[in-house]
Amino acid sequence: MTSDDLTLEVLKSIRDEVRHTNGQIEQTNARLDQTNGRLDQTNARLDSLREELSRRIVESEVRTSTAITDLAGTVREMTALLRNLVDLRPRMERCEQEIEALKQRLPPAPH
C-alpha cells in the first residue's frame, strides 16, 4: 500500500465518519424537536392549570371572607345578647328574692 492509497483510505474513513456523525446529529435534532414539542404542550397545560388554580384560590378567598363577615356579625349579635342578659341579672335576682319573700308570707300548702 502506497502513501497515496493510505491517504485515500484515511480520507474515506473521515468522510464516512462525517456522514455517520451528520446522521446522528440529524437524529438528535429530530429528537430535540419532539422534546421541544412535548415541552410546549406541557407548558400550555401548566399555564391552564395555573389559571384554574388562581381562579379557585380567588373563589375560596371570597367564600372565606364572606364566612368571616357572617361570623363577625353573629359574634356581635351574641355579644349584645349576653350583655342584655348580664344587664338583666340583677333585676332577675331581685325578682327571685321577691318571689321567695312572697312564698314565705303564704300559708303552707295542704298535703
Protein Blocks (a to p, Z undefined) as FASTA:
>chain_A
ZZklmmmmmmmmmmmmmmmmmmmmmmmmmmmmmmmmmmmmmmmmmmmmmmmmmmmmmmmm
mmmmmmmmmmmmmmmmmmmmmmmmmmmmmmmmmmmmmmmmmmmmpccddZZ
